[in-house]
Amino acid sequence: MKKLSRREFVHKTIKGGAMSLAAASVAFKPESLFAHANAPIKFAQITLPYTNNALEPYIDALTMEIHYGKHHTAYIKNVNDAIAAESISYPSEKEFFANTSKLSAKARNNGGGAWNHNFFWQIMKPASSAPVGKVAEALNGSFGSFEKFKEQFTQAAMTRFGSGWAWLVKDGSSLKIGSTANQDNPLMDVSDLKGTPLLALDVWEHAYYLKYQNKRNEYVANWWNVVNWDEVAKRLGS
């Protein structure tokens, strides 16, 4: 075995280290540290902020159990299945809904159902009272009074044919009322009504039929007793 001189030993050591470093640089990609930031969105069901019977007598416990535990759970599962099966790569809810027109019916309907219901649970609470402060001021400024706002919102809920949602949205500096069909929402690029959702009412029959049967008007009238205006205020200020 040839004995290396000091100069040859140093040269081979440096060369070997450089080759190892080069190989490591090929194997290691710094952007992989941030890959999770661009991972496809995965919808998750929020924990219900109250018990199933907390909104009684206006919304009954059995309706909540089925609505939250079965309908909403199914939307969450189905949209995540669609995301995986269709290789949908949008990393956020905002981008997902901004590209709704490019999605399949399964992804669109279940994505809307997943998001809409998460929103719906949060804008309700037991023992509601009339809005005050900036919410009251905004409603008065946009609609003339709280009562006139309620009339227009109720009209949107009552005239939505079939299944859908009634919405109060913030569009720039103004507030608007409207409705969407099925599980569409104002964040979707396919929606005629656009804006930041502040308040929503589910008028699908599964939201009220066990208690109210075909009396949507009674359901809508009683729903005002469980609106969480504090949550509306948070969204108005965001």
Secondary structure by P-SEA (a helix, b strand, c coil): cccccaaaaaaaaaaaaaaaaaaaaaacccccccccccccbbbbbcccccccccccccccaaaaaaacccaaaaaaaaaaaaaaaaccccccaaaaaaacccccaaaaaaaaaaaaaaaaaaaccccccccccaaaaaaaaccccaaaaaaaaaaaaaacccccccbbbbcccbbbbbccccccccccccccccccccbbbbccccccccccccaaaaaaaaccccccaaaaaaaaac
